Amino acid sequence: MSFTPTQQKIGEIFAPLAELKRWVPYKLVWRPERNKYDKIPANGTRGLSTTEPGDWLTLTEAMQVAAEHDLFGVGLVMTGGISSNGYRLVGFDFDGVTEPERLLGMIATYFETSPSGKGLRAFALVPEEWARQYRDTTDAKEPGCDHAEIYLGTSGRFLTVTFHASPEPRGISLLDEPTLALLAQWLKPAL
């Protein structure tokens, strides 16, 4: 699975988030005990924190640091939630995707391939009131993928962004009631 970026459309999609100091560059670190790479926020000289806003950059700054220090890419910090005008940004991480068309049809929003090329990332908007009822989850089970993670901002996390959009990229969309009902089955109640 590999999508091709559409640069103009991608620029439009991420424009509302680009100037927010919510971005971090990251490096890959091989973890043999897990048989996978971990994505570690870093600036080329030290690690960065997903819980320390002083470490966060704009999208342009993060991409520049990643390029200057030969880091792997950039990610969007979801910590604390990203909200505006009564809506919250939600990030999705679907790993080991075997049925991409199913996910693309199920959640009508922006999708892209993951850094490994074996998963999908997505971003959507939900009503802030709805989001307050739930917390991030790292073990949602969905047919057609190994597991899913949903980021609402209740934990210190970041979600890598590749900008390799689905063949016909959609914008970051407000999810409808049936989709919110589906997500409610995957999410854990707020503490």
N, C-alpha and C positions, 0 to 999 in steps of 0.2 A: 504494500500500500504506500503510494507516494503521491502527494498532491503537488501541484506546481503553484508557486506564489504568483499572484496578480498584484504587482507592486502598487499601482494607483489605488485599487480597491482596498488593499491592506492598509495603506496610509490613511484612507478615509475611515476605515473600521476602527483603527487604534488611535486616531486623532484625539478623541476625548480623554484618553488615558495617558497620552504621550508626555504631557507636561507635569503630570503628577509625580512627586518624588516617592514612587512606589516600585521602582525597578532596581534590580541588582544583576550584575554579571555573575557568571558561575563557571567553575571548572569541573571536570570529571575526575573522580577518584575511584579506581578499581577496588572492589571489596570481594576478595576471593571467597570469604566465608558465605557471602550472599550470592556469589557468582553473577555479579552485576556492578555497574557503575553507579556511584552516588553523585548527585549534583550538589556541589558545595558552593554557596555564595562566596565570592572572593573578588578582590580588585587587582590581583597580580602581585601584591606585596603582603596582604593579610586576608584573613577570612572576614566575611561580613555577616551581620546578624539580621535575621528576619524579624527580630523583636526590637531592634534599635533603629528608630526612624532616622537618626543621624547618619546611618550607613546607606540609606536609600537614595537613589538618583532619579533623574528624568530618563525617559527612554533613550533619548539622544546621548546623554552622558553615559548611561550603562553600555550602550552599543559601542561608543568610542573607547571606553575602558576595556571592554572585551576584545576589541580589535587591537588596541595598543599592546596588550599583554597576552595575546594569543590564547584567550579563554574560549570556552566552548560556545557560550551563548548568553542570553539574558532571560530573566524571569520576572514575573509580576508578583510583588509581595501582597498576599491576601490578609495578613495579620491585622486584626482589629476591624476588618470589613472595609470595603470601598463603597461608600454611599453618596448619593446625590439626588435631590428633589424627590425623596420618598422611595427611592429604589436602591437596591444593593446589587453589586456585581457578584456573580457566582462563577467559580471556575470548576471545570470537570476534567478529570484525568482517567481515561479508560485505557487499561493495559491489556495486552494480548488480544487485540480485537480480531475476531474472525468474521464478523458480519458488519462491516462499516456502514453499509446502506441502511441497515436496521436502525442504528444509532442516529444517523443523519436524518432519517425520517421521523424518529421518535421525538427529538428535541430540535425544534426549528430555530436555530441560531448559528453563530459563527463556529466552525470546526476547522481544525488543522491537524496535520500529522504530528506525532510526538518526536522527540529527538532520536529515538531508536527506530522509528519508522514502523513499529509494531503496535502502536497505540494511537489514540485520538485525544486531543485537547479541545475543550469548548469553553466559551464564555457566554453568559446570558445575564439578563436583569430579572430580578424578582422584587415584589413589593417588600419594603423594609419591614413592615409589620409581620409579614409571612416569614421572612428570614429570621426574625427574633425568636421564633418558636423552636428553632433547630440549632444544632451545632455541627461542625465539620465531621465528616465520616471518612474512615480509611478502609472500610471493608464492605462497601455496598456490593451486592451480587446482582449481576445483570447478565442474562443469556447473551452469548455472542462475544463475551470478553472475560478475561481471567478475573479481574476485579476492577472496581471503580472507586475513585476518591472524589468527594465533593467538598469544595472549599467555600465556606461562607464567611470566613474571617474570625472564627472563634478560637483558632489556635495559631501559633507562630509558624506560618508556612509561606512558601512561594511556589508558583506554578511556572515552569519553563514555557517559553513562547518561541515557536520556530518560524512563524509567519508563512508556513507552507499550507495554504488554505485549501479547503475542499474545492473540487472543480468549478463550482459556481458559488463563490463565497457570498454568504449572507452577512449582514451586519450583526452586531451584538444585540440580540432581540429581547424584548420583554416576553417572558414565558406565559402561556395561557393557563387557564384553570385546570384542564385535564393534565397538562404536563406538571404543574405544581402538585397535583394529587399523586402522580406517579413518583415524583421526587420525595414526597412526604413518606412514602413507603421505604425509601432507601436511607433517609436521614434519621439521626438520633434526636430525641427531644432535648431542648435546652436544659441545662442544669438548674 
